[in-house]
Amino acid sequence: YRAHADVDSENFKVILGLAPTALPYRPPRITPRPIMRGPQTATVVGPSGEEIFTDKYARVKVQFHWDRLGKNDQNSSCFVRVSQTWAGSGWGFIQIPRIGQEVIVDFIEGDPDLPIITGRVYNASQMPPYGLPGSATQSGWKSDSSKGGGGYNELMFEDKAGSELVNFQAQKDHNLLVKHDRTKLVQHDQSDRIDHDAKHSVGHNLDEDVGNNKTVKVRVDQTTNIGKNDTETVGVNRSLTVGSNETIGVGANSMETIGSNHTQTVGLIQTITVGAARVDSVGAAETRSVGAVQTNEIGASRSMTVGAGQTHTIGAADNWTIAAAQSVKIGADQSFTIGGA
């Protein structure tokens, strides 16, 4: 309703605004919207029995400390956006506040309908992971296994001078992917312990350079499979001890070259089987000592050439059995002494 009159004339103008009687009348909203002046703290809430309650936008629900009607459940507030360190399209950093944690809630441009969580704080019921003030030099990230707790993943930094440390723990599995080169430098000692199986797969070459000693201890079996050649060079001595049997199989030729002496000791029987010819070449003297019986069986001819003198000493009887002719050619004298005469 508005009325207007002109003092210089008799005209009077009235403008009326009418509304149907079926619609309730509401007076104009002239009260200004409230402004939230500064941040507040609240507690993250959710359904009973849950530890993490969020939606696809990584939002959570909260209950303010002044809220006397809320039930500390999923109905205590709307979903509230959470500020993250990095937020990209399908990438970034994410940590979802968990039920029971105290968070800092601010309001965009002071609008109570635009809350946003800007941080998190510890309190008497939500204490820091490292004892303070004694561990004030320690910082990092420590999570809590959900549901039920009892385990954690951790990346901890100890900055105490002289005791600096980076500690990493994976509560269960740890996956590392390097899509190109990786370089690791340990300027002092390194210790690796694997309580179960280990498997190493190298698609190309593997080089190992040990500046001093190397010890490998295998408590049970060891199998080495080399697809092609194997070359081993020992600069000084080499010792091989086999506690029981040893079997060496060579599919083709075998060659052994010894620059100096060679000693072979067999505690019991030694058997050598040669499928074809065998050549023994001794550049100097050869001595054979047989403590018991020696048997030589030759399936075909035998030829012996002695370039100088030859001496046979037989401590007992000497028997020769010749199935065919025997030819003995003596270039000079031959002497036999029988019976000590």
Residue, then its C-alpha position, 0 to 999 in steps of 0.5 A: y500500500r502506497a498513497h500519494a497526494d498533490v498539494d496543488s491539485e485535488n488528485f489523490k493516488v493510491i497503490l495497493g498490493l493485494a495477496p490471495t487470502a490462501l497465502p499467509y502473509r509474511p512481513p519483509r525480511i529486514t533483519p540482516r544475516p548474522i556474521m560469524r566473527g572468527p573461527q570456532t572449534a568443533t568435534v568431528v562426529g558420525p554414525s555410531g560404530e564408525e571411526i571415519f565418516t566422509d563423502k566423495y568430496a572428503r567432507v566431514k560432519v561436526q558438532f560445535h561445543w555450544d550445541r546442546l541439542g546435537k547427538n554427536d552423530q551424522n545429523s549434528s551438521c551438514f557436511v563441511r569442507v576440509s582444507q587440504t595442503w594440496a588439492g588438484s583434479g585427481w591429485g594432491f594431499i589428503q587427510i580426512p579428520r576422524i570422528g572424535q578429533e577437534v577441528i578448527v571451523d571458519f566461515i567463508e566471508g563470515d557466512p554461517d552457511l559456508p563453514i570450512i575446516t581450516g585446521r586440527v588441534y590436540n586436546a587432553s583427550q587427543m594427545p600428540p603422538y610423541g611425548l612432549p616436551g621431552s620429544a620436542t625435536q621429533s616431528g612427522w606423520k603417524s596414522d592409526s589403523s582403522k578400524g580398531g587401532g593397534g597399528y600405524n604407518e609412520l614417517m618420523f623425523e628426529d632433529k636432536a643434534g647428534s641423534e638425527l633420524v628419519n624413521f619409516q614404518a609400514q604397518k603391513d605392505h610397502n610398495l615402491l615404484v621408481k619409473h626411471d633411475r634410482t640412486k642410493l648412497v649409504q656413507h657408513d654401515q647398512s643392515d638388511r633383515i628379511d624375516h621371510d622370503a626375498k626375491h630379486s629380479v634384474g631385467h638386464n645386468l647386475d654388477e656388485d663391487v665389494g671393497n673388502n670381504k664378502t660372506v654368504k651363509v646359506r643354511v639349507d640348499q643353494t641353487t645357481n642356474i647360469g644360462k650361458n658362460d660362467t667365469e670366476t677369477v680368484g686373485v690369491n688362494r681358494s678353498l672349497t670344503v664339501g661336507s659330504n658328496e660332490t658331483i660335477g657333470v661337464g657336458a663337453n670338454s673339461m680343462e684344468t691348468i695348474g701353474s705349480n704343484h697339484t696334490q690330490t688325496v683320496g681317503l678311500i677308493q678312487t675310480i677313473t673311467v675314460g670312455a676313449a683314449r687317455v694321455d698322461s704327460v709328465g714333464a719330470a719324475e713320477t712316483r706312484s705308491v700303492g699300499a695294497v693290491q694294484t690291478n691294471e687291465i688293458g683291453a687291447s695293446r699296450s706300449m711303453t717307451v722309457g727314454a732312460g733307465q727303468t727299475h722294477t722292485i718287487g717285494a714278493a713274487d712276480n707272475w706274468t701270464i702271456a696268452a700269445a707270443q712275447s718278444v723281448k729285444i735287448g740292445a745290450d746285456q741282460s742280467f738276472t739274479i735268482g735266489g741271491a746267487 
